[in-house]
Amino acid sequence: MNKPIVWVAGVLLLLFAFSILIYPTPYRYLEFERDGSMYPVKVNVITGHTQHYIPGSGWIKDSDSQ
Protein backbone atom coordinates (compact mmCIF):
# COMPACT_ATOMS: atom_id res chain seq x y z
CA MET A 1 0.00 0.00 0.00
CA ASN A 2 2.87 2.41 0.71
CA LYS A 3 4.85 1.42 -2.37
CA PRO A 4 2.74 3.45 -4.85
CA ILE A 5 3.04 6.52 -2.62
CA VAL A 6 6.82 6.14 -2.42
CA TRP A 7 7.03 5.56 -6.17
CA VAL A 8 4.95 8.64 -7.02
CA ALA A 9 6.91 10.76 -4.53
CA GLY A 10 10.18 9.55 -6.08
CA VAL A 11 9.03 10.38 -9.60
CA LEU A 12 7.85 13.82 -8.51
CA LEU A 13 11.17 14.43 -6.77
CA LEU A 14 13.09 13.45 -9.92
CA LEU A 15 10.90 15.69 -12.09
CA PHE A 16 11.39 18.57 -9.69
CA ALA A 17 15.18 18.09 -9.63
CA PHE A 18 15.28 17.89 -13.44
CA SER A 19 13.18 21.04 -13.82
CA ILE A 20 15.33 23.04 -11.41
CA LEU A 21 18.83 21.76 -12.19
CA ILE A 22 18.88 20.80 -15.86
CA TYR A 23 16.08 21.89 -18.15
CA PRO A 24 15.34 25.62 -17.93
CA THR A 25 18.61 27.37 -18.53
CA PRO A 26 18.24 31.13 -18.80
CA TYR A 27 20.83 31.24 -21.59
CA ARG A 28 20.70 30.49 -25.29
CA TYR A 29 24.09 29.73 -26.82
CA LEU A 30 24.89 30.94 -30.34
CA GLU A 31 27.94 31.33 -32.54
CA PHE A 32 29.05 34.61 -34.08
CA GLU A 33 31.46 34.88 -36.97
CA ARG A 34 33.89 37.79 -37.08
CA ASP A 35 36.97 38.11 -39.28
CA GLY A 36 36.66 34.46 -40.27
CA SER A 37 36.67 33.21 -36.66
CA MET A 38 33.72 31.75 -34.77
CA TYR A 39 33.02 33.08 -31.27
CA PRO A 40 30.54 31.58 -28.81
CA VAL A 41 27.89 34.01 -27.58
CA LYS A 42 25.38 33.49 -24.79
CA VAL A 43 22.16 35.46 -24.61
CA ASN A 44 20.07 35.69 -21.46
CA VAL A 45 16.57 34.96 -22.74
CA ILE A 46 14.96 36.77 -19.81
CA THR A 47 16.89 40.07 -19.85
CA GLY A 48 18.35 40.05 -23.37
CA HIS A 49 21.90 40.72 -22.15
CA THR A 50 24.63 39.10 -24.22
CA GLN A 51 28.13 37.90 -23.41
CA HIS A 52 30.87 36.59 -25.67
CA TYR A 53 33.60 34.14 -24.74
CA ILE A 54 37.28 34.98 -25.00
CA PRO A 55 39.71 32.13 -24.23
CA GLY A 56 41.82 33.02 -21.21
CA SER A 57 39.42 35.76 -20.08
CA GLY A 58 36.09 33.94 -19.92
CA TRP A 59 32.66 35.41 -20.60
CA ILE A 60 32.81 39.15 -21.32
CA LYS A 61 29.67 41.29 -21.14
CA ASP A 62 28.90 43.11 -24.39
CA SER A 63 28.74 46.86 -23.95
CA ASP A 64 26.01 47.28 -26.58
CA SER A 65 23.59 44.69 -25.17
CA GLN A 66 20.20 45.79 -23.86
Secondary structure as the mmCIF struct_conf table of DSSP 4:
data_model
#
loop_
_struct_conf.conf_type_id
_struct_conf.id
_struct_conf.beg_label_comp_id
_struct_conf.beg_label_asym_id
_struct_conf.beg_label_seq_id
_struct_conf.end_label_comp_id
_struct_conf.end_label_asym_id
_struct_conf.end_label_seq_id
HELX_RH_AL_P HELX_RH_AL_P1 ASN A 2 LEU A 21
TURN_TY1_P TURN_TY1_P1 ILE A 22 ILE A 22
BEND BEND1 TYR A 23 TYR A 23
BEND BEND2 PRO A 26 PRO A 26
STRN STRN1 TYR A 27 ARG A 34
TURN_TY1_P TURN_TY1_P2 ASP A 35 GLY A 36
STRN STRN2 SER A 37 ASN A 44
TURN_TY1_P TURN_TY1_P3 VAL A 45 THR A 47
STRN STRN3 THR A 50 ILE A 54
TURN_TY1_P TURN_TY1_P4 PRO A 55 SER A 57
STRN STRN4 GLY A 58 LYS A 61
TURN_TY1_P TURN_TY1_P5 SER A 63 ASP A 64
#
